[in-house]
Amino acid sequence: MEADQLLDEIRDINLAYLLLAKQMLREDRVSAMYRLGINQDIAEILDKLTSAQLVKMAASNMLLCRFRFDDRLIAQMLSNDTREQSVTKSHAAILMAGKPAEAIV
């Protein structure tokens, strides 16, 4: 993949992520914060972004979203295709809920 194409893909992902995050925050702030893994400060910043600020932020060459899991157990639980999928995904959600939301440093 060419470098310019990769940057375009990152920008597209960033824009989609930011638009989704804003929509989720408008619909159900508490649930959105939990699902996005963000704290109140980040939620307020995202919620207040104008369209121009959102597009400018999305144009970054850095991926703004990230995986919320950093261990093998959760990755396996989320990717495992079993008949007990609802229980497995619930267990993974409980484990991820125990991880603190990201803070602005």
C-alpha positions in Angstrom: 0.0 0.0 0.0 1.4 3.4 -1.0 2.0 5.9 1.8 -0.5 8.5 0.4 -3.2 5.8 0.2 -2.5 4.7 3.8 -2.8 8.3 5.0 -6.1 8.7 3.1 -7.4 5.5 4.8 -6.4 6.7 8.2 -8.2 10.0 7.6 -11.3 8.2 6.5 -11.3 6.0 9.6 -10.7 9.1 11.8 -13.7 10.9 10.2 -16.0 7.9 10.5 -14.9 7.3 14.2 -15.4 11.0 15.2 -18.8 11.2 13.5 -19.9 7.9 15.2 -18.6 9.1 18.6 -20.5 12.4 18.3 -23.7 10.6 17.3 -23.3 8.1 20.2 -22.7 10.9 22.7 -25.9 12.7 21.5 -28.0 9.6 21.8 -26.8 8.2 25.1 -23.8 9.9 26.7 -23.2 7.4 29.5 -23.4 4.4 27.2 -21.3 6.1 24.6 -18.6 6.9 27.2 -18.5 3.3 28.2 -18.5 1.9 24.7 -15.9 4.3 23.5 -13.7 4.0 26.6 -13.5 7.7 27.2 -14.0 9.8 30.3 -16.2 12.9 30.8 -13.5 15.4 29.7 -13.0 13.7 26.4 -16.7 13.3 25.9 -17.2 17.1 26.4 -14.4 17.9 23.9 -15.9 15.6 21.3 -19.4 16.8 21.9 -18.3 20.5 21.4 -16.4 20.0 18.2 -17.7 22.0 15.3 -17.9 20.4 11.8 -14.8 22.2 10.7 -12.8 21.2 13.9 -14.0 17.6 13.4 -12.8 17.5 9.8 -9.5 19.1 10.8 -8.9 16.6 13.6 -9.8 13.7 11.3 -7.2 14.9 8.8 -4.4 14.0 11.2 -2.0 11.4 10.0 -2.4 9.6 13.4 -5.1 7.0 13.9 -7.4 8.5 16.6 -9.2 5.3 17.7 -7.4 2.3 19.2 -8.1 -1.2 20.4 -9.5 -1.2 23.9 -8.0 -4.5 24.8 -4.3 -5.2 25.2 -4.2 -8.7 26.3 -4.6 -12.0 24.6 -7.5 -13.3 26.7 -9.9 -10.5 25.6 -8.8 -10.6 22.0 -9.5 -14.4 21.9 -12.8 -13.9 23.7 -14.0 -11.3 21.2 -12.8 -13.3 18.1 -13.8 -16.8 19.2 -16.8 -18.1 17.3 -18.6 -20.4 19.8 -22.2 -21.2 20.5 -21.9 -19.4 23.8 -21.1 -16.2 22.0 -23.4 -13.9 24.1 -21.8 -15.1 27.3 -18.3 -14.8 26.0 -18.9 -11.3 24.7 -20.5 -10.3 28.0 -17.5 -11.6 29.9 -15.2 -9.7 27.6 -17.2 -6.5 28.2 -17.0 -7.0 32.0 -13.2 -7.4 31.8 -12.9 -4.3 29.6 -15.2 -2.3 31.9 -12.7 -2.8 34.7 -10.1 -0.9 32.7 -10.1 2.9 33.4 -11.2 5.3 30.8 -8.5 7.4 29.0 -7.6 10.6 30.7 -6.4 13.9 29.2 -2.8 14.3 30.2 
